[in-house]
Amino acid sequence: MSTDRIESLSVQTFLDELASAAPTPGGGGAAAVMGAMGAALVAMVCNLTIGKKNYEAVEDEMKAVLAASEDVRARLTAMIEDDKTAFDALMGSYKLPKASDEEKAARSAAIQAGLAGATVVPLDCAKACAEVVRLSARAAAVGNLNVISDAGVGVLAAWAALRSAALNVHINAPQLKDRAFAGAKLAELQALLDECGPLAEQVHDTVKSKLG
């Protein structure tokens, strides 16, 4: 495994490490990458709309969408490393000694803290991906028709990323002893899925209708 932060790796190196027997990077990092790609595509549509003839009326809106998409892209890119950190912390907790009652208690507490982190990090990724889905809707509605298909690819990437991040929440949350905390996080996640599934489909249909 490279000692560089994951987001600084070349695409080929990242994919090689993703395919390797090492547990990280894994699905959580891949979800963040997909979400960041979605945000980048939304930004691309904005950049190719701003300053273009016949799109003067939507320039201010596209500038706002561009700024928001670049912000969320940066956050999702950072989450690639966040996912690795959370997973490594959880795996480390399982390796703690458990010879005495004190060690068992400390190990159990560390495992629960690790599970909480491994629940919150992918949930944060899912929230960021939901932002990309919403932004793609605005880009698809008024963006440059010459690149409108990229808004569609962006929303599909973001929706896939959200669902992928959701799987990592679902694998960790059930193991939490704090059921109120777990239930609250799962409810937050479900609200995102309920909102963004229909919206992503709507954006896809909007884009497809403009491809004429």
C-alpha positions in Angstrom: 0.0 0.0 0.0 1.3 3.4 -0.9 2.2 5.8 1.9 0.7 8.7 -0.2 -2.8 9.9 0.6 -5.2 7.9 -1.6 -6.5 10.9 -3.5 -3.0 11.8 -4.7 -2.5 8.4 -6.5 -2.8 8.0 -10.2 -6.0 6.5 -11.5 -4.1 3.3 -12.4 -2.4 3.0 -9.1 -5.7 3.5 -7.2 -7.4 0.9 -9.3 -4.5 -1.5 -8.8 -4.8 -1.0 -5.0 -8.6 -1.3 -5.1 -8.2 -4.7 -6.9 -5.5 -6.0 -4.6 -5.9 -8.3 -1.5 -5.5 -5.3 0.8 -8.8 -4.3 2.6 -8.3 -0.6 1.8 -9.1 1.2 -0.4 -12.4 -0.6 -0.7 -16.1 0.1 -1.5 -16.2 3.2 0.7 -13.4 4.8 -1.1 -14.8 3.8 -4.4 -18.1 5.4 -3.4 -16.4 8.7 -2.6 -14.6 8.6 -6.0 -17.8 8.0 -7.8 -19.4 10.9 -6.0 -16.5 13.2 -6.7 -16.7 12.2 -10.4 -20.4 13.1 -10.4 -19.6 16.5 -8.9 -16.8 17.1 -11.4 -19.2 16.4 -14.3 -21.7 18.9 -12.9 -18.9 21.4 -12.7 -18.0 20.6 -16.3 -21.5 21.4 -17.5 -21.4 24.6 -15.6 -18.0 25.6 -17.0 -19.3 25.0 -20.5 -22.5 27.0 -20.0 -21.0 30.1 -18.3 -20.1 32.7 -20.8 -21.8 30.9 -23.7 -24.1 32.5 -26.2 -27.8 31.9 -25.5 -27.1 31.0 -21.8 -26.7 34.5 -20.4 -29.9 34.3 -18.4 -28.7 31.3 -16.4 -25.1 32.4 -15.9 -25.6 33.5 -12.3 -27.3 30.2 -11.5 -24.6 28.2 -13.2 -21.9 30.1 -11.3 -23.6 29.2 -8.0 -24.0 25.5 -9.0 -20.3 25.5 -10.1 -19.1 26.8 -6.7 -21.3 24.3 -4.8 -20.2 21.4 -7.0 -16.5 22.2 -6.6 -17.0 22.5 -2.8 -18.6 19.1 -2.6 -16.1 17.5 -5.0 -13.3 18.6 -2.6 -15.2 17.1 0.4 -15.8 13.9 -1.4 -12.2 13.6 -2.5 -11.1 14.0 1.1 -13.5 11.2 2.1 -11.5 8.7 0.1 -8.9 8.9 2.8 -11.5 9.3 5.6 -13.0 5.9 4.7 -9.6 4.2 4.9 -8.9 5.8 8.3 -12.2 4.8 9.7 -11.8 1.2 8.5 -8.3 0.9 9.7 -9.3 2.2 13.2 -12.1 -0.4 13.3 -9.9 -3.2 12.3 -7.3 -2.1 14.8 -9.8 -2.2 17.6 -10.4 -5.9 17.0 -6.7 -6.6 17.4 -6.6 -5.1 20.9 -5.7 -7.5 23.8 -8.5 -9.2 25.7 -6.7 -11.2 28.4 -8.2 -9.3 31.4 -11.6 -7.9 32.2 -10.1 -4.4 31.9 -8.6 -5.2 28.5 -11.9 -6.7 27.3 -13.8 -3.6 28.4 -11.3 -1.3 26.7 -11.4 -3.4 23.5 -15.2 -3.5 23.5 -15.4 0.3 23.9 -12.8 0.7 21.1 -14.8 -1.5 18.8 -18.0 0.4 19.4 -16.2 3.7 18.7 -14.8 2.2 15.6 -18.2 1.0 14.4 -19.6 4.5 15.1 -16.9 6.1 13.0 -17.4 3.5 10.2 -21.1 4.4 10.2 -20.8 8.2 10.3 -18.1 8.4 7.6 -20.1 6.6 4.8 -23.2 8.5 5.9 -21.4 11.8 5.4 -20.4 10.5 2.0 -24.0 9.7 1.2 -25.0 13.2 2.3 -22.4 14.7 0.0 -23.6 12.5 -2.9 -27.1 13.7 -2.3 -25.9 17.2 -2.8 -24.4 16.2 -6.1 -27.7 14.7 -7.2 -29.5 17.9 -6.3 -26.9 20.0 -8.2 -27.1 17.8 -11.2 -30.8 18.5 -11.4 -30.1 22.2 -11.8 -27.3 21.6 -14.3 -29.6 19.3 -16.4 -32.4 21.8 -16.3 -30.6 24.8 -17.8 -27.1 23.7 -18.8 -25.5 23.8 -22.2 -27.3 21.3 -24.4 -24.1 20.4 -26.1 -22.9 18.7 -22.9 -26.2 17.9 -21.3 -25.4 14.2 -21.4 -22.6 14.8 -18.9 -25.2 16.1 -16.4 -26.9 12.7 -16.8 -23.7 10.8 -16.3 -23.0 13.0 -13.3 -26.3 12.2 -11.6 -25.9 8.5 -12.3 -22.5 8.5 -10.7 -23.7 10.4 -7.7 -26.7 8.1 -7.2 -24.6 5.0 -7.5 -22.1 6.5 -5.1 -24.9 7.3 -2.6 -26.3 3.7 -2.7 -22.7 2.4 -2.4 -22.0 4.5 0.7 -25.4 3.3 2.1 -24.2 -0.3 2.0 -21.3 0.6 4.3 -23.7 2.2 6.8 -25.9 -0.9 6.7 -23.0 -3.2 7.4 -21.8 -1.3 10.5 -24.9 0.2 12.1 -26.5 -3.1 13.1 -23.5 -3.9 15.2 -23.7 -0.8 17.3 -25.0 -1.3 20.9 -26.3 2.2 21.0 -29.5 1.4 19.2 -30.8 5.0 19.4 -27.7 6.3 17.6 -27.8 3.5 15.0 -31.5 4.1 14.4 -31.1 7.8 13.9 -28.3 7.3 11.4 -30.2 4.7 9.5 -33.2 7.0 9.4 -31.1 9.8 8.0 -29.8 7.5 5.3 -33.2 6.3 4.4 -34.4 9.9 3.9 -31.6 10.5 1.5 -32.4 7.3 -0.5 -36.1 8.2 -0.6 -35.4 11.7 -1.8 -32.6 11.0 -4.3 -33.8 7.8 -6.0 -36.8 9.5 -7.7 -34.8 12.7 -8.3 -31.9 10.9 -10.0 -34.4 9.1 -12.2 -36.1 12.5 -13.0 -32.8 14.1 -13.9 -31.9 11.1 -16.1 -35.2 11.4 -17.9 -34.8 15.2 -18.3 -31.4 14.7 -19.9 -32.6 11.9 -22.2 -35.5 14.1 -23.4 -33.0 16.7 -24.5 -30.7 14.4 -26.5 -33.2 14.5 -29.4 
